């Protein structure tokens, strides 16, 4: 019977980190959904969006505000799914490793899209500032927005690089072997002459 490959600390630490992060995200998201459905005045918010007051918001913000329940529900579902996948990664289940790689790929896409979404969200901010504020305040806000955009882009690139590295590590043969990939299956010790 072939020996199981040793369990790497990389997979164990990665799994525990994401168990903690996704458990926290699931709890926070569950609380947000409770507040949304029990406390938040959803009817008034929908009325405000329909009244035309939301026309001044960028289209990305309008889409998010009009589908707030959907976004919070999807975040709760994805957080809970990531918790299950992280536990599966710790237990060395191959389906969890594959789903974890998919989550990392989606995280990279999310980061890249997020860089562009911030430009759409803040596209209308500088003209509003220029009209209503002094030149000095407007210049300060322009600088602040530029620094925010650069910082967000740098963070997105760094996080995408880390996610890409995690994907690469999880697909290496030595790590995949921990999940039973490429390891010959154990042959049961059967004696053909034995009865029973």
C-alpha positions as CSV (number, residue, x, y, z in Angstrom):
1,X,0.0,0.0,0.0
2,X,1.6,3.3,-1.1
3,X,2.2,5.9,1.6
4,X,0.2,9.1,1.7
5,X,2.3,12.1,0.8
6,X,3.2,14.3,3.8
7,X,0.9,17.2,4.6
8,X,2.6,20.5,3.8
9,X,2.4,23.4,6.2
10,X,1.5,25.7,3.2
11,X,-1.9,24.0,2.7
12,X,-2.6,23.8,6.4
13,X,-1.8,27.5,7.1
14,X,-3.6,28.6,4.0
15,X,-6.7,26.6,5.0
16,X,-6.7,27.9,8.6
17,X,-6.2,31.6,7.4
18,X,-9.2,31.3,5.0
19,X,-11.3,29.4,7.6
20,X,-10.8,32.4,9.9
21,X,-11.4,35.0,7.2
22,X,-14.4,33.3,5.7
23,X,-16.0,32.5,9.1
24,X,-15.7,36.2,10.0
25,X,-17.0,37.3,6.6
26,X,-20.0,34.8,6.9
27,X,-20.8,36.1,10.4
28,X,-20.6,39.7,9.3
29,X,-22.6,39.1,6.2
30,X,-25.3,37.2,8.1
31,X,-25.5,40.2,10.5
32,X,-25.7,42.6,7.5
33,X,-28.5,40.6,6.0
34,X,-30.4,40.6,9.3
35,X,-30.1,44.3,9.7
36,X,-31.2,44.8,6.0
37,X,-34.3,42.7,6.5
38,X,-35.2,43.7,10.1
39,X,-34.1,47.3,10.5
40,X,-33.3,49.0,7.2
41,X,-36.1,51.0,5.7
42,X,-36.0,49.2,2.3
43,X,-39.3,50.8,1.0
44,X,-38.0,54.3,1.6
45,X,-34.7,53.5,-0.1
46,X,-36.5,52.1,-3.2
47,X,-38.8,55.1,-3.2
48,X,-35.7,57.4,-3.1
49,X,-34.2,55.5,-6.0
50,X,-37.4,55.8,-8.0
51,X,-37.9,59.5,-7.3
52,X,-35.1,60.6,-9.5
53,X,-32.7,61.7,-6.7
54,X,-30.5,58.8,-7.7
55,X,-30.0,60.2,-11.2
56,X,-27.0,62.1,-9.9
57,X,-25.2,59.0,-8.8
58,X,-22.9,57.1,-11.2
59,X,-24.5,54.2,-12.9
60,X,-22.5,51.6,-11.0
61,X,-23.7,53.1,-7.7
62,X,-27.3,53.0,-9.0
63,X,-27.1,49.4,-10.0
64,X,-25.6,48.5,-6.6
65,X,-28.2,50.5,-4.6
66,X,-31.1,49.1,-6.6
67,X,-29.9,45.5,-6.1
68,X,-28.7,45.8,-2.5
69,X,-30.4,42.7,-1.3
70,X,-29.0,40.6,-4.1
71,X,-25.5,41.8,-3.4
72,X,-25.7,41.1,0.3
73,X,-27.3,37.7,-0.3
74,X,-24.6,36.8,-2.8
75,X,-21.9,37.9,-0.4
76,X,-23.4,35.7,2.3
77,X,-23.6,32.7,0.0
78,X,-20.0,33.1,-1.3
79,X,-18.6,33.6,2.2
80,X,-20.3,30.5,3.5
81,X,-19.2,28.6,0.4
82,X,-15.6,29.8,0.9
83,X,-15.8,28.6,4.6
84,X,-16.9,25.1,3.4
85,X,-14.1,25.1,0.7
86,X,-11.5,26.2,3.2
87,X,-12.5,23.3,5.6
88,X,-12.3,20.9,2.6
89,X,-8.9,22.3,1.8
90,X,-7.7,21.6,5.3
91,X,-9.1,18.0,5.0
92,X,-7.3,17.6,1.7
93,X,-10.3,17.1,-0.4
94,X,-9.5,17.6,-4.1
95,X,-12.8,19.2,-5.0
96,X,-12.0,21.9,-2.4
97,X,-8.6,22.5,-3.9
98,X,-10.1,23.0,-7.3
99,X,-12.8,25.3,-6.0
100,X,-10.2,27.2,-4.1
101,X,-8.2,27.8,-7.3
102,X,-11.4,29.0,-9.0
103,X,-12.0,31.4,-6.0
104,X,-8.5,32.8,-6.4
105,X,-9.0,33.3,-10.2
106,X,-12.3,35.1,-9.5
107,X,-10.5,37.2,-6.9
108,X,-8.0,38.3,-9.5
109,X,-10.8,39.2,-11.9
110,X,-12.6,41.0,-9.1
111,X,-9.5,43.1,-8.3
112,X,-8.9,44.0,-11.9
113,X,-12.6,45.0,-12.4
114,X,-12.5,46.9,-9.1
115,X,-9.7,49.2,-10.4
116,X,-12.0,50.3,-13.3
117,X,-15.2,50.5,-11.2
118,X,-13.5,53.0,-8.9
119,X,-12.9,55.3,-11.8
120,X,-16.6,55.0,-12.9
121,X,-17.8,55.6,-9.3
122,X,-15.6,58.7,-8.8
123,X,-15.9,60.0,-12.4
124,X,-18.4,62.7,-11.4
125,X,-16.8,63.8,-8.2
126,X,-14.2,66.3,-9.6
127,X,-16.7,68.4,-11.6
128,X,-19.0,68.7,-8.5
129,X,-16.1,69.7,-6.4
130,X,-14.9,72.3,-8.9
131,X,-18.3,74.0,-9.1
132,X,-19.1,74.1,-5.4
133,X,-15.7,74.6,-3.8
134,X,-12.8,77.0,-3.9
135,X,-9.9,76.2,-6.2
136,X,-7.7,75.2,-3.3
137,X,-10.2,72.7,-1.9
138,X,-10.8,71.3,-5.4
139,X,-7.1,70.8,-6.0
140,X,-6.8,69.1,-2.7
141,X,-9.7,66.8,-3.5
142,X,-8.2,66.0,-6.9
143,X,-4.9,65.0,-5.2
144,X,-6.7,62.9,-2.7
145,X,-8.7,61.1,-5.4
146,X,-5.5,60.5,-7.4
147,X,-3.7,59.1,-4.3
148,X,-6.7,56.9,-3.6
149,X,-6.8,55.5,-7.1
150,X,-3.1,54.8,-7.2
151,X,-3.2,53.1,-3.8
152,X,-6.2,51.0,-4.7
153,X,-4.6,49.9,-7.9
154,X,-1.3,49.0,-6.2
155,X,-3.2,47.0,-3.6
156,X,-5.3,45.2,-6.3
157,X,-2.1,44.3,-8.2
158,X,-0.3,43.0,-5.1
159,X,-3.4,41.0,-4.0
160,X,-3.8,39.6,-7.5
161,X,-0.1,38.6,-7.5
162,X,-0.6,36.8,-4.2
163,X,-3.7,35.0,-5.4
164,X,-1.9,34.0,-8.6
165,X,1.0,32.6,-6.5
166,X,-1.5,30.6,-4.3
167,X,-3.1,29.2,-7.5
168,X,0.2,28.2,-8.8
169,X,1.3,26.5,-5.6
170,X,-2.0,24.6,-5.3
171,X,-1.6,23.2,-8.8
172,X,2.0,22.0,-8.3
173,X,2.3,18.2,-8.4
174,X,3.8,17.9,-4.8
175,X,0.8,19.8,-3.4
176,X,-1.7,18.2,-5.6
177,X,-0.4,14.8,-4.4
178,X,-1.6,15.7,-0.9
179,X,-5.1,15.7,-2.3
180,X,-4.7,12.3,-4.0
181,X,-3.9,13.6,-7.5
182,X,-1.3,11.5,-9.2
183,X,-1.1,9.1,-6.3
184,X,-1.8,5.5,-7.2
185,X,-4.9,4.1,-5.6
186,X,-4.4,1.6,-2.8
187,X,-5.0,-2.0,-4.0
188,X,-6.9,-4.0,-1.4
189,X,-5.0,-6.9,0.0
190,X,-7.3,-9.7,-1.2
191,X,-6.4,-13.4,-0.9
192,X,-8.2,-15.2,-3.8
193,X,-8.0,-18.5,-1.8
194,X,-9.6,-17.1,1.3
195,X,-13.3,-17.8,1.7
196,X,-15.8,-15.5,3.3
